[in-house]
Amino acid sequence: MSENKSNTKLVGIVTMFALYAMCGFMTYLAAPAGAIWKFKVGSVTLGNLGNMMNFLAYLFMGYPMGMILQKVGYKKTAILACATGAAGILVQLVSGYVHLGAVDGVPVEWFVYLLGAFISGTSNCLLNGVINPMLNTIVGGGNKGNQLNLAGGSCNSLFQGFSMFIVPAVIGEVTEKTQFSQVTGVLGAAAAIFIAATIIIAFLPIQNPTVRAKDVVYERSALAFRHCLLGVVGIFLYMGVEAGIPIATQSDTIKEIMAAGVAGAGSAAAVMAGKLAMAVFVLMLIGRLLGAAFGGKISPRSMLLWASGVALALLVSGVTLIGAGVTIPWDVVSKEGANVTINVPVGAFCFVLMGICTSVMWGVIFNLSTEGVGKYTEQASGLFMTMVVGGGILPLLQTWIGDKASFLAGFAVPGFCLLYLFVYALKFAKNVNTDIKID
């Protein structure tokens, strides 16, 4: 019996790791693809709305996801998530082939693309809602739960970076002639994987990590716990950093700095920007692997304190160095195969290094915020998923400030987010509401 229970746990863990990877790939797929649309809609901010729609889905589906999880369980929610993911990618794929006219000069097919991004975001919301509480609870929470979430998060990081890199690698420099249909292969492969996952998960013996009585009474709310409430806010702000930094490395400003004074460097700059974005996620992968290795010995609170503090220092250093115009020559092979020497801002590497810091934050904040909430865990998970919308809102705010003021001024947004997380870890991460009944 004990061996069967152990095997069931192992199946659950491996499946959650695979879902983490799939979720990571789809999370930022809309961001580089959205760059194609900016020429068609005539605005960088509108071009980034695909990324916004991906995260906006969390706002609408986050809390209902918690109720779905409570009602149908983890396995059926995972199946629903994968099927929804396939549908979202297919809708985005269709947007590259239909021609439905225009509304006030904006192609109608762009709205189809936004719908697809929203559906994909719904899938991500459901996936995250299954993954995080299951990995945290299956080993009893605490340092071990944090350790397991970080290990799974390494798969997420690897495929996040791959999705940010694959589109620039396939199409090179994005111009007004670039067509969305050029990413058909990438989107088609992603849809096929989600369809296969839907079928496979239907046959896997995934069980709920905990069993709740059907007549359980919820006298309070997860938000009645101060550390949970402030942690939910923390996730909103953290997502602004995780999403905003790699998107910033692919910004037009960074590309213009790299291509300045170098003839025909546009394609090489686009390739390098994609590599910088991918490097952020590679470092997130490394950071999560290190976090998983040492997470059993380091408390989540200490991990968040150091991660947010160092990330804030790197952000300030990056902004300062870019503002000072410090660059280094870098040889890059363009999409056309030419070897071009461009000028890469040293400050951009500071942003890349932030990936190690942000790598541990998601799992750590979730672990800290749900510690000791018992029967309110699924409800808290739903609230967390709702706040992931920060990954769409805050980068959009950062971009808007960059358009209205300056590129560097936009970094005040992730700066504030990191400062909040530092204070949360320092003062407010402990459960002070131990009088609330949790079973």
N, C-alpha and C positions, 0 to 999 in steps of 0.2 A: 504494500500500500504506500509505504514511504517512497519507494522507488518510482511508482507511478506519479505520485505528487511532485517529485523532483523533476521528472520528465515533462510533466505538464507545465511546470514553471519555466523550464528551459525553452519549450516551444513558444511560450508566451513572450519570453525575453527576446529570442531570435526574431520573432515576427515583429515585435515593436521596433527593433533595430532596423529592420527592412523598411517599415513604414516611416521611420525617422528619415531614412535616406530619400524615399520618394517625396516626402513632404519638403525636404530641403531643396530638391531639384525644382519643384513647382513654385516654391515661395518667391523666388526672384526671377523666374522665367519671364514674367510680364515686364520687368524693368528694362532689360536690353532690347526686348522686342518693341517696347513702347517708343524707343528712340527712332524707330523707323517711321512712326506715325507723326513725329513732331513736324516734319516737313509738310505733311498732308493737311494738318490742322493749323499750322502756322504759329505754334507756341511750344516752348520747351515745357512749361508748366502743364499744359494740356496733354503733351506727349507723355508726361509722367503719371497721368491719371490711371493708366492701366495698373501700375503698381499700387496706386491708391485704392482702386476698386478691389484688388486682391485682398488688401487688408481691411477694407470697409466691410467685407463679408463677415469678419469677426464680430463687428459691432452688432450686426443683426442676428448672427447665429450663435454667438458665444454662450449666452445664458440658456437659450433653448437647447444647445448641445448638452449642457449639464443635465437637463431634464430628460433628453433622449437617452443619455448614458444611464441614468437611474432607471429608466423604464424598460429598455430593450437589452441592456448589457453591452459589454465591450466588443464582443465578436460581431454582432449585427451592426453596431455603429461603425466598426472598421470596414465592413462590407459596403455599407452605405457611402462611406467616405471615399473609397476607391472608385466606386461606380460614378460618383459625382465628379471626381477628379478627371476621369476619362471624358465625361460629358463636357466639362469646362474647357479642356484642351481642344477637343474636336470643334467646339463653337469658335474658339480663337482661330483654328485652322481654316474654318469656313470663311471667316472674315477676310482672308487673303485672296479669295476667289470670287466673291460676290461683288456686284456693282449695282448699288441701289439708289444712285443719285446723291443729292446733297441737301443739307438743311443749313441755310445761312452760310453756305460755302464750306461746311464741314461734311465730309463723306459719311453717308449713313452706315457704311460697313465699319467705320470706326466705333460706332455705338455697339455693333455686333461684337467687336473685339473686346470692348469694355464689359459687355455681358459675360463673355467667356472668362475674362479675368475674375469677375465677381463669383462665378460658379466655381472656378478653381480655388478661390479664397475660401469658399464654403467647405470644400473638400479638405483644405489645410486645417481649417478650424476643427472639423470633426476628427481628423487624424491626430492633431495635437491633444484634443480632449481625451482621446483614448490612451495615447502614448504616455503622457507625463504622470497621471495618477497611477497607472498600472505599474510602470517601472519604479515609482517611488514606494508604492504600497506592497508590491510583491516580495520585497525583502525587509519590510518592516519600517521603512522611512529612515529618518536620522542620517548619519554619515553614509551608511550603506546605500540608502535610497538616492542620496545626492551623487554618490559614486557611480551608480548604475545609470542614472540619467545623463551624467557627463559622458560615460562610455557610449551610450546610444547617440548622444548629441554629436559625437565625432563623425558618425555616419551622415548626420544632417549637414554638418559643416562641409564635408567633402563634396556632397552633391549640390549644395548652395553655390560653392565656388565654381563647380563645373557648369551650372546653368548660367552664371554670369559671364563665363569665358566662352562658352560654345557658340553663342550667337555672333559676337564680334569675330570669332575665328572663322565662322562660316561665311559671313558676308563682308568682312573687312570694314572699310570706312562707310558710314551711313551718309548717303546723299539724297537729294530730291528724286533721284531715279531708282533708289532702292525700293523693292517691293516686299510686302509682308509674306508673299508666297515663297520667298527665298528661304524661309525657315521651315518649310513644309516637312522636310526630313526629320528635323529635331522634334517638332510637335507630334508628328505621326508616330515616332518611336515612343515618345512619352505616353501617348494615348494607349498604345498597344500594351505597354507595361502595366498601366493601371487596369486595363481590361483583364489581363492575365492575373493580376493580384486579386481582383474581385473574385475570380473563380477559385484560386488557390486558397484564399482565406476561408471561403465557404466550407472547405473540407478540413481545416485545421482545428484541433481540440483546444481552442482558446477559452479559458474560464475567467470569470471575474475574480480579481485578486482578493476581494472581501465580499462577504455575503451580508446584505442588509435585510432586516426583517421587513416584510411587506407593510406592516402597520406602524413603522417607525414614525415618531412624531418629531417634527422640527420646530422646537419652541422659539428659536432665534434664527439668525442669519449668519452666514460665514462672515459678513461684514461687521458683525458684533464683536469680532476679535480684532483688536487694534492692529496687531502685527499683520493680519491678513488684509485688512482694509488698505493699509499703507503699502503693503506688498503688491496689491492689485494696481495701485497707482504707479508703483515702481516698474511693473512689467510694461505698462503703457509707455513710460519714459525710456526704459531700456530698449524697447523695439525701435524707438526713434534713433538710437545710437547704432544698433545693429544694422538697420536698413540704410540709415543716412550716410554712414561712412563709406561703404563700398560703392554706393550710388555716386557719392561725391568724387571718388577716384575716376569715375567714367564721365565726369562732367565736361561740358564744352570748354570751360575755363582751363582745366588741367590739360586737355588735348591741345588747346591753343598755345599754352606755355611750352609744351613739348615740341610743337611743330614750328614755333616762332623762328623765323630767319632760315628755315631749312626748306628748300624747294621740294615739292612733292612728298612732304612728310605726313600728310593727312592720314593716309592708310596705316602707316607705321605707328602714328600716335594712337589711333583707334585700337590697334592690336596691343600696344603697350598698356593702354588704359584697361583693356580687358584682363591683361595679365595682373595688373595691380589689384583689380577687384577680386580676381581669383586668389591672389596671394593672401588677401584678408581672410578668406575662408579656409585656405590651407593652414594658416596660423591658428585659426579657430579650431581646426581639426587637431593640430598639435597640442593646443591648450587644453582641449577636452580630453585628449588621451592622457596628458600629464595630470589633469584634474581627476580622471578616473583612477590613475595609478596611486595618487596620494590623497584622494578624497576621503578615504577611511581614517586618515590621521589628522586631517585639517578640518576644523569646524567650518560649516557653510558661512557663518557670520564673518570669520577671519578671511575667508576666501573672497567674499564680496567686498570687504573693506579694502583689501589690497588691490583687487582687480579694478575697482572704480577709481581709487586714488591714482594708480599708475596710468590708467587710461586718460584721466583728466590731464595729467602732466604731459602725456604724449600729444593730446589734442592741442594744448597750448603751444607746445614746441612746433607742431606741424603748421599751425596758423602763422606763428612768428617767422618760421623759415620761408614759407611761401610768400609772406608779405615782404620779406627782405630780398626776394628774387634769387634765392640760392638754388642752383641747379647743377646736375652732373651730366656729362655726355653718356649716352647709352646706345649701343648698336642694336637695332631691331630689324628683323626681317618682315617686310610688309606683306600684305595679302597677295600682292603681285609677285613676291619672291625677291624684291630688291632689298639690299642691305643698306639701311638708312641710320645715320647717327642723329638722334634727337636729344633734346634737353629735358631731362626728367627732374621735376622739383624734388628736392631732398625732403621737404615737408610731407610729400605724398607718402614717403616711406614711414614716416611717423604714424600716419593714418593706418597704413598697412599693419604696423606693429600692434595697433590697438586690437587687432583680431585675437591675439592671445588673451587679452584682458576680457573682451566681451564673450569669449568662448565659454566661460564658466558661469556667466551671469544668469542666463535663463533658468537652468536647473537649480542653481543656488537660491535664487529669489523664490521660485516655486516651492522648494524644500522649506525655506525659512517661513514662508507665509502660510503653508498648510500644516506645519508641525503643530500637533495637539488639537486639531479641529475635528478629528474623528468623523462622525456621520455627516459633517458638512463638507467633506473633501470633494465630492463630485460637484457640489454647488460652487465651491471655491474654484474648481477647475473651469467651470463654465464662465465664471466672472473673469478669470485669467484670459480665456480665449477672447472674450469681448474686448479686453484692453489691448489685445494684439493689434487692434486698429491703429495704435500709435505708430506702427511701422509704415502706415500709409500717410497719416496726417502730419506727423512731425517732419519727415523728409520733404513733404510738399511745402510745409511752412519754411523749412530751411531753404528750399529752392526759391520760394517767393521772396524771402528776405534777400537772397542773393541777386534776384532780378531787380528788386527795388533799391537796394542799398549797394552791397558788394558781395562777391563770392565768399570772402572771408568773414563778413558779418554774419552770414548764415550759420556759421559754426557756433554761434552763441546758443543755438538750440540744443545740440548734443552736449555742450558744455554744462548747461543748466541740468540736463538729465543726469549726467554723471555726478554732479555735485549732490543732487537729491539722493542718489543711490548710496553715496558715501555716508551721508548723514543717517540714512535709514539703517545701514549696517552698524553704524556707530551707536545709535541711540534707540531705535524703534523696532528691532528685529525680534525681540523677545516677547513671548506670549505672556501678557499680564491679565488675561481674562480666564484664569483657570477655574473660576466658579461656574462657568457655563457647562451644562451637561452635554457630553459628546458621544454617548452611546445609547 
